[in-house]
Amino acid sequence: MILEENVSEYQPKLIKKMMLTFYWILALFVTGTEVRGINLPGCVHVKPQVWYRAISDEEFVLQCALPDKDATNIYNNSVLKQHEVKWFWSQKDKGHLKAVKESSNITLQGDALWFKPVRDNASGIYTCVIREKIPCLKIVLEVQTKAEAKCSGYGTNTLYFLAGNGNSIACPGTKCYSHINKGAVRWYKDGRQVEHRENRKSLKLMGNEIYLKTTYVQDAGIYVCDYTLFDNTTQWTMRTAVTVEVIAKNTIHPPNILHPSGVAILEAELGKPLELECRVQFGFERGSLMRVTWKRDNKENINEKLNEEISDCPRCLKGHVLRHVAKLEEVTERDLRSNFICFAQNSVGNATAVIQLRKKQRVFFLYILCSAISILFALLLCTAFIYQHWIEIVLMYRSYLAHNETTGDGKEFDAFVSYAKTNSSESDSAFISEEKFALEILPDILENKYGYKLCILERDVLPGGAYTDEVVTAIRQSRRTIIILSPAYVNGPNIFELQAAVNCALEDKKIKLVLIKFQAFQEPETLPPVVKKALRILPVITWKPSISAAPNKKFWKYIHYHMPVNTTKVLGNCNLKGFFQRLFSLVHR
């Protein structure tokens, strides 16, 4: 009975101890503490293949890649690979493996393990595994202090270069192990090997340094330099890193307020929210404290909520553009009477801009907008109408309002008609001949319907004189010369009449030529230069066989347009009222 009582008292204590042990193990598991070593069956008999040396308290990087002397990359920051690569660490070979996890100075990026910086206790054997690519790779890392590595004049691992200047980057690792023979230095920038390039002749690799004849913004980055050294029978890769930042000269200018400019007027509605935006451009300054604030009537700390946004371009040497917004939750009458001042300041000076609010007049604005659109639409319609009926408008103006051009000029005829005589074979053609057009159709319209007086050589000039003299005299006695162009005309003797008309027009400015293209033709090479020039620059009216003898056809309107103004021969009401009546009928046609 006593034994049973002792057992019954012991059981709760035993159960309590077992539960505490279970929770302790669970807590260790949850917090990530290693309870036992990790076994990788494929790595048991694998020997280390890569040996690295690093300097304590400096930046360092390890890549999970098989040794390759021709490799042009020392790391790849691909996000996909970051999920494929597993890293483990042991203090010595065949020791317990521990999974490498990110911490304050260890970062997993792609297929690389970054130490920022590497510490003395980071020495050991690193094992990496890439799924379906590298089953096991062992890397030996030995971290030494500058004293242990016998470094002298090591310098800093962060360099600041002025853009546009010449600079050089030295490999810090070459300042160490002066008692051991070293191999050539290989340089890498942002993971890729640095080599001579034809498109960048200003970059040169000389000895253990990189020389930049001209430094550009793109030269900023992390430079890694490697070289080999032999310690006893082991070939070590000595790796050190240098961070290069490209900077510009500090600005000598105060801030530049891009918006608003000077005093800006902003329309606002009472009772509505409103944002007051201020955009300021600051020049480049190292360690400068840029400042932008809003003031109401030169008083700091206005009660409105402020929302500051800064837009910056990385590695940008032009400075920063800062956007500062003051939000008014509800526009009041007090706001309409206030001056909102944007105040910007840097180490050189300051700048200000002012926004004044004005009550928005919505109805008036809409009225102005609708009126402007209506006027613009009316102007477009008028322009289109005038363009389409320009000839008719000019003819109406000349008929009723223009000055009589024929008064007191001493001319006997309104126009001299020049055409080619047709032979018997052409007279049988189904189309109207030039002779019929010149002797019948043209006079019927211009003389009988428009009241002009034409000069036709065979009809109005008595024979007996020299042909050339008669032609020149008739042209000089006429205000216009109508030339009916055709192949027979330009290739026949009548071309003299065109040449004579051009010469007379050059002497008498009142004489003008009207060219009618009766048939298509090709200019002969034998034409006089003055005739060729006239055919190129003078207006030409084209006759089509389908045109009727009605004076309202566009062809006859063009002829009438080029004839002299003779208001005394126009029938109808020759007054302003008659002009507007015809214009009104033209609009409603």
C-alpha positions as CSV (number, residue, x, y, z in Angstrom):
1,M,0.0,0.0,0.0
2,I,2.8,2.4,0.8
3,L,4.5,1.5,-2.5
4,E,1.3,2.2,-4.5
5,E,0.9,5.5,-2.7
6,N,4.5,6.5,-3.6
7,V,3.9,5.6,-7.2
8,S,0.7,7.5,-7.4
9,E,2.5,10.6,-6.0
10,Y,5.4,10.3,-8.5
11,Q,3.3,9.9,-11.6
12,P,2.0,13.6,-11.7
13,K,5.6,14.8,-11.2
14,L,6.9,12.6,-14.1
15,I,4.1,13.7,-16.4
16,K,4.9,17.3,-15.6
17,K,8.6,16.9,-16.4
18,M,7.8,15.1,-19.7
19,M,5.5,18.0,-20.7
20,L,8.1,20.6,-19.9
21,T,10.7,18.7,-21.9
22,F,8.3,18.5,-24.9
23,Y,7.6,22.3,-24.8
24,W,11.3,23.1,-24.5
25,I,12.0,21.0,-27.6
26,L,9.1,22.6,-29.5
27,A,10.3,26.1,-28.5
28,L,13.7,25.3,-29.8
29,F,12.3,24.1,-33.1
30,V,10.1,27.1,-33.5
31,T,12.8,29.6,-32.8
32,G,15.2,27.9,-35.3
33,T,17.8,26.7,-32.8
34,E,19.7,23.7,-34.1
35,V,18.9,20.6,-32.0
36,R,21.0,18.3,-33.9
37,G,23.2,18.4,-37.0
38,I,21.9,18.3,-40.6
39,N,23.0,15.3,-42.7
40,L,23.4,15.6,-46.5
41,P,23.9,12.0,-47.7
42,G,25.4,13.2,-51.1
43,C,28.1,15.3,-49.3
44,V,29.6,12.8,-47.0
45,H,32.6,11.9,-49.2
46,V,32.8,15.2,-51.1
47,K,36.0,17.1,-50.5
48,P,36.3,21.0,-50.6
49,Q,36.8,22.3,-54.2
50,V,37.2,26.0,-53.7
51,W,39.3,27.9,-51.1
52,Y,38.8,31.6,-50.3
53,R,40.5,34.1,-48.0
54,A,38.8,37.2,-46.8
55,I,39.7,40.2,-44.6
56,S,37.7,40.6,-41.5
57,D,35.1,43.5,-41.3
58,E,35.1,43.9,-45.1
59,E,32.3,43.1,-47.6
60,F,32.6,39.6,-49.1
61,V,30.6,37.4,-51.5
62,L,30.5,33.6,-52.2
63,Q,28.9,32.1,-55.3
64,C,27.5,28.6,-55.5
65,A,29.2,27.6,-58.7
66,L,31.7,25.0,-59.7
67,P,35.3,26.2,-60.2
68,D,35.8,27.6,-63.7
69,K,38.8,29.7,-64.7
70,D,36.8,31.1,-67.7
71,A,33.8,32.2,-65.7
72,T,32.7,35.8,-66.4
73,N,30.3,36.1,-63.4
74,I,31.0,35.7,-59.7
75,Y,27.3,36.0,-58.7
76,N,23.8,36.1,-60.1
77,N,21.1,37.9,-58.2
78,S,18.3,36.2,-60.0
79,V,15.2,35.8,-57.7
80,L,14.5,32.4,-59.1
81,K,17.8,31.0,-58.0
82,Q,17.4,32.4,-54.6
83,H,14.7,29.8,-53.9
84,E,16.8,27.0,-55.4
85,V,20.0,27.5,-53.5
86,K,20.5,26.0,-50.0
87,W,23.5,27.0,-47.9
88,F,25.0,25.1,-44.9
89,W,28.0,25.8,-42.7
90,S,30.2,23.7,-40.5
91,Q,33.2,24.8,-38.4
92,K,35.4,22.1,-39.8
93,D,35.1,19.2,-42.3
94,K,32.8,16.4,-41.1
95,G,31.4,18.6,-38.4
96,H,27.7,19.2,-37.8
97,L,26.1,21.2,-40.6
98,K,23.9,24.2,-39.8
99,A,21.6,25.9,-42.2
100,V,22.7,29.4,-43.1
101,K,20.0,31.9,-42.5
102,E,19.8,35.6,-43.3
103,S,20.8,37.9,-40.5
104,S,22.0,41.5,-39.9
105,N,25.2,40.9,-41.8
106,I,24.4,37.8,-44.0
107,T,22.2,38.1,-47.1
108,L,21.0,35.5,-49.6
109,Q,20.8,36.9,-53.1
110,G,20.3,34.6,-56.0
111,D,23.1,32.1,-56.1
112,A,25.4,34.2,-53.8
113,L,25.9,34.5,-50.1
114,W,26.8,38.1,-49.1
115,F,28.6,39.1,-46.0
116,K,28.1,42.7,-45.1
117,P,30.6,42.6,-43.5
118,V,32.3,39.2,-43.0
119,R,33.3,38.4,-39.3
120,D,36.1,36.4,-37.8
121,N,33.7,33.6,-36.7
122,A,32.5,33.2,-40.3
123,S,35.5,30.9,-41.1
124,G,34.6,27.4,-41.9
125,I,33.3,25.1,-44.7
126,Y,30.3,26.3,-46.6
127,T,28.2,23.7,-48.5
128,C,25.7,24.8,-51.1
129,V,23.2,22.7,-53.0
130,I,21.3,23.8,-56.2
131,R,18.3,21.7,-57.0
132,E,18.9,19.6,-60.2
133,K,22.2,21.4,-60.9
134,I,24.8,21.1,-58.1
135,P,24.2,18.2,-55.6
136,C,27.0,19.3,-53.3
137,L,29.7,22.0,-53.4
138,K,32.1,22.6,-50.5
139,I,33.8,26.0,-50.2
140,V,36.5,26.7,-47.6
141,L,36.4,30.2,-46.2
142,E,39.2,31.5,-44.1
143,V,38.7,35.0,-42.5
144,Q,41.8,36.8,-41.3
145,T,42.4,40.1,-39.7
146,K,44.6,42.7,-41.5
147,A,47.4,42.0,-39.0
148,E,47.2,38.2,-39.7
149,A,47.2,38.8,-43.5
150,K,50.1,41.3,-43.0
151,C,48.3,44.1,-44.8
152,S,49.9,47.5,-45.1
153,G,48.1,50.6,-46.5
154,Y,44.9,48.7,-47.0
155,G,42.8,51.9,-47.3
156,T,39.0,52.2,-47.4
157,N,36.5,49.9,-49.1
158,T,34.2,52.8,-50.2
159,L,35.4,55.4,-52.8
160,Y,33.7,58.6,-53.9
161,F,34.5,59.7,-57.4
162,L,33.6,63.1,-58.9
163,A,31.7,62.7,-62.2
164,G,33.6,63.8,-65.3
165,N,37.0,63.5,-63.6
166,G,39.7,60.8,-64.0
167,N,39.9,58.2,-61.2
168,S,41.5,54.8,-60.4
169,I,40.3,51.8,-58.4
170,A,43.0,49.8,-56.7
171,C,42.5,46.2,-55.4
172,P,42.7,46.4,-51.6
173,G,43.7,42.7,-51.4
174,T,47.0,43.3,-53.1
175,K,48.2,45.3,-50.0
176,C,48.2,42.0,-48.1
177,Y,50.4,38.8,-48.1
178,S,53.4,40.7,-49.4
179,H,55.6,37.6,-48.5
180,I,53.6,35.3,-50.8
181,N,53.7,35.2,-54.6
182,K,50.4,36.4,-56.2
183,G,48.7,35.8,-59.5
184,A,47.1,38.4,-61.8
185,V,44.1,40.4,-60.5
186,R,40.7,39.8,-62.1
187,W,38.1,42.5,-61.7
188,Y,34.3,42.2,-61.5
189,K,31.7,45.0,-61.4
190,D,28.2,44.1,-60.2
191,G,29.1,40.4,-60.7
192,R,30.4,40.7,-64.3
193,Q,34.1,40.6,-65.3
194,V,35.6,43.9,-66.2
195,E,37.4,43.7,-69.6
196,H,38.7,46.1,-72.3
197,R,35.9,47.2,-74.6
198,E,36.0,49.1,-77.9
199,N,33.0,51.2,-76.9
200,R,34.7,52.3,-73.7
201,K,38.3,53.2,-74.5
202,S,38.4,55.5,-71.5
203,L,38.5,52.4,-69.2
204,K,41.8,50.6,-68.9
205,L,43.1,47.7,-66.9
206,M,46.7,48.4,-65.9
207,G,48.5,46.2,-63.4
208,N,46.2,45.7,-60.4
209,E,44.1,48.8,-60.9
210,I,41.2,50.1,-63.1
211,Y,41.8,53.5,-64.6
212,L,38.9,55.7,-65.6
213,K,39.9,58.5,-67.8
214,T,36.4,59.9,-67.5
215,T,34.0,58.8,-64.7
216,Y,30.3,58.4,-65.5
217,V,27.3,57.8,-63.4
218,Q,27.2,54.2,-64.7
219,D,30.6,53.5,-63.1
220,A,29.1,53.4,-59.6
221,G,28.7,49.9,-58.2
222,I,30.4,47.1,-56.2
223,Y,33.8,46.1,-57.6
224,V,35.3,42.8,-56.6
225,C,38.9,41.8,-57.2
226,D,40.3,38.3,-57.1
227,Y,43.8,37.0,-57.3
228,T,45.4,33.6,-56.4
229,L,48.1,32.9,-53.8
230,F,49.7,29.7,-52.8
231,D,50.1,28.8,-49.1
232,N,52.0,25.5,-48.8
233,T,50.1,23.2,-51.2
234,T,46.8,25.0,-51.2
235,Q,45.7,27.5,-53.9
236,W,43.7,30.2,-52.3
237,T,41.6,32.9,-54.0
238,M,42.0,36.2,-52.2
239,R,38.8,38.2,-52.7
240,T,38.1,41.8,-51.6
241,A,35.4,44.3,-52.6
242,V,35.3,48.0,-53.2
243,T,32.1,50.1,-53.3
244,V,32.3,53.1,-55.8
245,E,29.9,56.0,-55.5
246,V,29.8,58.6,-58.3
247,I,29.0,62.1,-57.0
248,A,28.8,65.6,-58.5
249,K,30.1,68.9,-57.3
250,N,27.9,70.5,-54.7
251,T,25.4,73.0,-56.2
252,I,26.1,76.7,-56.0
253,H,22.5,77.6,-56.7
254,P,19.5,78.0,-54.3
255,P,16.4,75.8,-54.9
256,N,14.4,76.3,-58.0
257,I,10.6,76.2,-57.6
258,L,9.2,74.6,-60.7
259,H,5.5,75.0,-59.7
260,P,4.0,77.4,-58.9
261,S,5.9,80.2,-60.6
262,G,5.9,83.5,-58.9
263,V,2.3,84.4,-57.8
264,A,-0.2,81.9,-59.2
265,I,-3.9,82.2,-59.1
266,L,-5.8,79.0,-58.4
267,E,-9.6,78.7,-58.7
268,A,-11.4,76.9,-55.9
269,E,-14.9,76.1,-54.9
270,L,-16.1,76.9,-51.4
271,G,-16.7,73.8,-49.3
272,K,-14.7,71.5,-51.6
273,P,-11.3,69.9,-50.8
274,L,-8.2,71.3,-52.5
275,E,-4.6,70.3,-52.9
276,L,-1.9,73.0,-53.1
277,E,1.2,71.5,-54.8
278,C,4.7,72.8,-54.7
279,R,7.5,71.2,-56.8
280,V,11.0,72.2,-56.1
281,Q,14.2,71.3,-57.8
282,F,17.3,71.0,-55.6
283,G,20.9,70.7,-57.0
284,F,23.2,67.9,-55.9
285,E,24.6,68.2,-52.3
286,R,26.2,65.6,-50.2
287,G,24.6,65.5,-46.8
288,S,22.4,68.5,-47.4
289,L,19.1,68.8,-45.6
290,M,16.6,70.0,-48.1
291,R,13.6,71.8,-46.7
292,V,10.2,72.7,-48.1
293,T,7.4,74.1,-46.0
294,W,4.0,75.7,-46.6
295,K,3.1,79.0,-44.9
296,R,-0.1,80.9,-44.6
297,D,0.5,84.7,-44.9
298,N,4.2,84.1,-43.8
299,K,3.2,82.1,-40.7
300,E,4.6,78.7,-40.1
301,N,2.7,75.5,-39.2
302,I,-0.7,76.0,-40.8
303,N,-3.3,73.7,-39.5
304,E,-3.9,71.8,-42.8
305,K,-2.7,68.3,-43.1
306,L,0.5,68.1,-45.1
307,N,1.5,65.2,-47.4
308,E,5.1,65.2,-48.6
309,E,6.2,63.1,-51.5
310,I,9.8,63.0,-52.7
311,S,10.6,61.6,-56.2
312,D,14.3,60.8,-56.7
313,C,16.3,59.1,-59.4
314,P,18.9,56.6,-58.2
315,R,22.5,57.5,-59.1
316,C,21.2,60.8,-60.4
317,L,23.6,63.7,-60.2
318,K,21.1,66.4,-61.2
319,G,19.8,66.6,-57.7
320,H,16.3,65.9,-56.5
321,V,12.8,67.1,-57.3
322,L,10.7,67.3,-54.2
323,R,6.9,67.5,-54.3
324,H,5.2,69.0,-51.3
325,V,1.4,69.0,-51.0
326,A,-0.8,70.9,-48.5
327,K,-4.3,69.5,-48.4
328,L,-7.2,71.8,-47.5
329,E,-10.1,69.6,-46.4
330,E,-12.6,72.3,-47.1
331,V,-12.1,75.7,-48.8
332,T,-13.4,78.6,-46.6
333,E,-13.7,82.3,-47.1
334,R,-10.6,82.7,-45.0
335,D,-8.7,80.7,-47.5
336,L,-9.8,83.0,-50.3
337,R,-8.2,85.9,-48.5
338,S,-5.0,84.1,-47.7
339,N,-1.6,83.9,-49.4
340,F,-0.2,80.3,-49.4
341,I,3.6,80.5,-49.6
342,C,5.8,77.7,-50.6
343,F,9.2,78.1,-48.9
344,A,12.2,76.1,-50.1
345,Q,15.7,76.2,-48.6
346,N,19.1,74.5,-49.0
347,S,22.6,75.3,-47.8
348,V,23.0,78.0,-50.5
349,G,19.8,80.0,-50.2
350,N,16.1,79.9,-50.4
351,A,13.2,80.6,-52.8
352,T,9.5,81.3,-52.4
353,A,6.3,81.1,-54.5
354,V,2.8,82.1,-53.7
355,I,-0.6,80.6,-54.5
356,Q,-3.7,82.8,-54.2
357,L,-7.2,81.3,-54.3
358,R,-10.0,82.7,-56.4
359,K,-13.7,81.7,-56.2
360,K,-14.5,79.6,-59.3
361,Q,-17.2,81.1,-61.5
362,R,-18.5,78.0,-63.2
363,V,-21.4,79.5,-65.1
364,F,-19.3,82.3,-66.6
365,F,-16.6,79.9,-67.6
366,L,-19.1,77.6,-69.4
367,Y,-20.5,80.7,-71.1
368,I,-17.1,81.7,-72.3
369,L,-16.2,78.2,-73.4
370,C,-19.5,77.7,-75.4
371,S,-19.1,81.1,-77.0
372,A,-15.5,80.4,-78.1
373,I,-16.6,77.0,-79.5
374,S,-19.5,78.6,-81.4
375,I,-17.3,81.4,-82.9
376,L,-14.7,78.9,-83.9
377,F,-17.3,76.7,-85.5
378,A,-18.8,79.7,-87.4
379,L,-15.3,80.7,-88.6
380,L,-14.7,77.2,-89.9
381,L,-18.1,77.2,-91.8
382,C,-17.4,80.6,-93.3
383,T,-13.9,79.6,-94.3
384,A,-15.3,76.4,-96.0
385,F,-18.0,78.4,-97.7
386,I,-15.6,81.1,-99.0
387,Y,-13.2,78.5,-100.2
388,Q,-15.9,76.6,-102.2
389,H,-17.6,79.7,-103.7
390,W,-14.6,82.1,-103.9
391,I,-15.0,82.7,-107.7
392,E,-18.7,83.5,-107.4
393,I,-18.2,85.9,-104.5
394,V,-15.5,87.8,-106.4
395,L,-17.6,88.0,-109.5
396,M,-20.6,89.3,-107.6
397,Y,-18.4,91.9,-105.9
398,R,-17.0,93.0,-109.2
399,S,-20.5,93.2,-110.8
400,Y,-21.9,95.5,-108.1
401,L,-19.2,97.2,-106.2
402,A,-15.9,97.1,-108.0
403,H,-14.4,100.0,-110.0
404,N,-14.8,99.9,-113.8
405,E,-11.4,98.7,-115.1
406,T,-12.0,99.8,-118.8
407,T,-12.7,103.5,-118.2
408,G,-10.0,105.7,-119.8
409,D,-7.4,103.0,-120.5
410,G,-7.4,103.7,-124.3
411,K,-8.0,100.1,-125.2
412,E,-10.5,99.2,-128.0
413,F,-11.0,95.5,-127.2
414,D,-11.5,93.5,-124.0
415,A,-9.6,90.4,-125.3
416,F,-7.6,89.3,-128.3
417,V,-8.3,85.6,-129.2
418,S,-5.3,83.5,-130.4
419,Y,-5.9,80.0,-131.7
420,A,-4.6,77.4,-134.3
421,K,-6.4,77.1,-137.6
422,T,-7.8,73.6,-138.3
423,N,-7.2,71.7,-141.5
424,S,-9.8,69.7,-143.5
425,S,-8.9,66.3,-141.8
426,E,-9.5,67.8,-138.3
427,S,-12.8,69.5,-139.2
428,D,-14.5,66.1,-139.5
429,S,-13.8,65.2,-135.9
430,A,-16.6,64.3,-133.6
431,F,-15.3,66.8,-131.1
432,I,-15.5,70.6,-131.2
433,S,-12.6,72.0,-133.1
434,E,-10.4,74.9,-131.9
435,E,-11.6,77.1,-134.7
436,K,-15.3,76.5,-133.8
437,F,-14.6,77.1,-130.1
438,A,-12.8,80.4,-130.9
439,L,-15.2,81.7,-133.5
440,E,-18.5,80.5,-132.2
441,I,-18.7,79.3,-128.6
442,L,-16.2,81.8,-127.0
443,P,-17.8,84.9,-128.5
444,D,-21.3,83.6,-127.8
445,I,-20.6,83.5,-124.0
446,L,-18.2,86.4,-123.6
447,E,-19.8,88.8,-126.0
448,N,-23.5,87.9,-126.0
449,K,-23.9,87.0,-122.3
450,Y,-21.2,88.9,-120.5
451,G,-21.0,91.9,-122.8
452,Y,-17.3,91.8,-123.6
453,K,-15.8,92.9,-127.0
454,L,-13.4,90.3,-128.5
455,C,-10.8,90.8,-131.2
456,I,-10.6,87.9,-133.6
457,L,-8.0,88.5,-136.3
458,E,-10.0,87.1,-139.3
459,R,-13.2,88.8,-138.2
460,D,-12.2,92.2,-136.8
461,V,-8.9,93.2,-138.6
462,L,-9.0,94.2,-142.2
463,P,-6.4,92.3,-144.3
464,G,-3.7,94.1,-146.2
465,G,-1.0,94.7,-143.6
466,A,1.9,92.6,-142.4
467,Y,0.7,89.6,-140.3
468,T,3.1,90.3,-137.5
469,D,2.3,94.0,-137.2
470,E,-1.4,93.2,-137.2
471,V,-1.0,90.7,-134.4
472,V,1.1,93.0,-132.2
473,T,-1.3,96.0,-132.9
474,A,-4.4,93.9,-132.0
475,I,-2.7,92.7,-128.8
476,R,-1.8,96.2,-127.7
477,Q,-5.4,97.4,-128.3
478,S,-6.7,94.6,-126.1
479,R,-6.9,94.3,-122.3
480,R,-6.5,90.5,-122.3
481,T,-5.0,87.9,-124.6
482,I,-6.9,84.6,-124.6
483,I,-4.5,81.8,-125.8
484,I,-6.2,78.5,-126.8
485,L,-3.5,75.9,-126.3
486,S,-3.3,72.6,-128.2
487,P,-0.7,70.4,-129.9
488,A,-1.4,72.2,-133.2
489,Y,-0.9,75.6,-131.5
490,V,2.4,74.9,-129.7
491,N,3.9,73.1,-132.7
492,G,2.6,75.6,-135.4
493,P,3.2,79.2,-136.5
494,N,0.6,80.6,-134.1
495,I,3.1,80.2,-131.2
496,F,4.4,83.6,-132.4
497,E,1.1,85.2,-131.2
498,L,1.8,83.8,-127.6
499,Q,5.4,85.1,-127.7
500,A,4.2,88.5,-128.9
501,A,1.5,88.6,-126.1
502,V,4.1,87.8,-123.5
503,N,6.4,90.6,-124.8
504,C,3.5,93.1,-124.9
505,A,2.4,92.1,-121.3
506,L,6.0,92.8,-120.1
507,E,5.8,96.3,-121.7
508,D,2.2,97.1,-120.7
509,K,1.1,96.0,-117.2
510,K,-2.6,96.5,-118.2
511,I,-2.4,93.5,-120.6
512,K,-2.8,90.1,-119.0
513,L,-2.8,86.6,-120.6
514,V,-5.5,84.0,-120.1
515,L,-4.4,80.4,-121.1
516,I,-7.1,77.9,-122.1
517,K,-5.8,74.3,-122.3
518,F,-8.1,73.0,-125.1
519,Q,-6.2,69.7,-125.6
520,A,-3.3,68.0,-123.9
521,F,0.0,68.8,-125.4
522,Q,3.8,68.3,-124.9
523,E,6.0,71.3,-124.9
524,P,8.5,71.2,-127.9
525,E,12.1,71.8,-127.1
526,T,12.2,74.6,-129.7
527,L,9.9,76.9,-127.7
528,P,11.4,80.3,-126.8
529,P,12.5,80.6,-123.2
530,V,10.0,83.4,-122.5
531,V,7.2,81.2,-123.8
532,K,8.3,78.2,-121.6
533,K,8.4,80.5,-118.5
534,A,4.9,81.8,-119.3
535,L,3.4,78.3,-119.6
536,R,4.9,77.5,-116.2
537,I,3.8,80.5,-114.2
538,L,0.5,81.7,-115.8
539,P,-2.8,80.3,-114.7
540,V,-4.3,77.7,-117.0
541,I,-8.0,76.9,-117.4
542,T,-8.8,73.4,-118.8
543,W,-11.6,72.9,-121.3
544,K,-13.4,69.6,-121.4
545,P,-15.6,68.5,-124.3
546,S,-18.5,67.8,-121.8
547,I,-18.7,71.5,-120.8
548,S,-21.9,73.1,-122.1
549,A,-22.3,76.7,-123.3
550,A,-24.2,77.7,-120.2
551,P,-22.5,80.7,-118.5
552,N,-23.1,79.3,-115.0
553,K,-20.6,76.5,-115.5
554,K,-17.4,76.7,-113.4
555,F,-15.2,76.9,-116.6
556,W,-17.0,80.1,-117.8
557,K,-16.9,81.5,-114.3
558,Y,-13.1,81.1,-114.3
559,I,-12.9,82.8,-117.7
560,H,-15.1,85.6,-116.4
561,Y,-12.9,85.9,-113.3
562,H,-9.8,86.6,-115.4
563,M,-11.5,89.0,-117.8
564,P,-11.4,92.8,-117.0
565,V,-13.9,94.4,-114.7
566,N,-16.6,96.2,-116.8
567,T,-19.6,97.0,-114.5
568,T,-21.3,99.1,-117.2
569,K,-22.0,96.0,-119.3
570,V,-23.6,93.9,-116.4
571,L,-27.3,93.7,-116.4
572,G,-29.2,93.8,-113.1
573,N,-29.5,95.9,-110.0
574,C,-26.0,97.5,-109.7
575,N,-26.3,98.4,-106.0
576,L,-25.4,97.0,-102.6
577,K,-28.9,95.6,-102.1
578,G,-28.6,93.5,-105.3
579,F,-25.2,92.2,-104.2
580,F,-26.5,90.9,-100.9
581,Q,-29.6,89.4,-102.5
582,R,-27.4,87.3,-104.8
583,L,-25.1,86.4,-101.9
584,F,-28.1,85.2,-99.9
585,S,-29.3,83.1,-102.8
586,L,-25.8,81.6,-103.1
587,V,-25.8,80.6,-99.4
588,H,-29.2,78.9,-99.7
589,R,-28.4,77.1,-102.9
